[in-house]
Structure formats: structure tokens, C-alpha cells
């Protein structure tokens, strides 16, 4: 017996990760500068518009604490775009020989953004047409092309980050 899951696209954000993101953790030594610069370069190389949403460093009793939040947006076409967000918390951090040692928690999330220009969100009839278009006309392309491509790119970004940490 085959169990079929009926998947419906209901909003403009079609997540390829859980909404709360993928959680990756690492405890040990890492190069924070390379982590930051390589992430920024990855977004640029893959045609994303990079934005640093937050960068905080504060001293605490157990060592420095860092909060880094990055976001990348990429236009695929007039209707579709990709979004990748990275939120990093680094705790109990000590600087050693130009690198840092501490506890790194990375939250990575990604979604396909549908109706980028909000043309189909202005009234109930257009919202119904948006739902119909995504679930009956564009659904296979969303799942088999856009979602697969975005998930592959997110995996590539995480692998790029793993060069400078041992995230798991």
C-alpha cells in the first residue's frame, strides 16, 4: 500500500526547510573571519543579493558572544525568487591564535518566494487564482525545479561553511 501525501502550496513562502530552519551545532575552534567572508562570497558568486541583518559582539563572563544574521535574495523570474537566511549564535568564545574557540549554533532556512511583486494578493479572487495557479499549473515546476534547486544551493552553502567549522 502506498501512502500519498497531498501537498498544497498555500502562501507566498514555500519553505524547503522547516519554517524554524535547520539547526547545526559545533563546539571547537573556527575561523570567524573566513566563516563570514566565505558566506558573503558564496551569496555573491551564486547571484544572491546579500544583506547583513545583524552583527553583534558583546563580552560576557564566559567569553565573547556573537550574533550574526545574513540573508540572501535572488530573483529567478518575475514571479519567483529564492531566499536563504542564516542566523548564527556563538557563545563562550575565546580568541586563540587568530581563531576562535566556542559554541556555534547555526540556523539555516530557505524558501521559494512566489508572486514576488504581490500582483496576486490584492483581492480574494486574485488570491484564489494564485492558489489555483501554484497548485494545479505550476506545482510540478515548484516542487521538482525550484525547491530542488534551492535545497541544493542551501546544501552547497552549508558545505562551504563546514570548511571553516565542523558543523553537524
Secondary structure, 3 states (H helix, E strand, C coil): CCCCCCCCCCCCEEECCCCCCEEEEEEEEECHHHHHHHHHHHHHHCCCEEEEEEEEEEEECCEEEEEEEEEEEEECCCCEEEEEEEEEEEEEEEEECCEEEEEEEEEEEEEEEECCCCCCCCCHHHHHHHHHHHHHHCHHHHHHHHHHHHHHHHHHHHHHHHCCCCCC
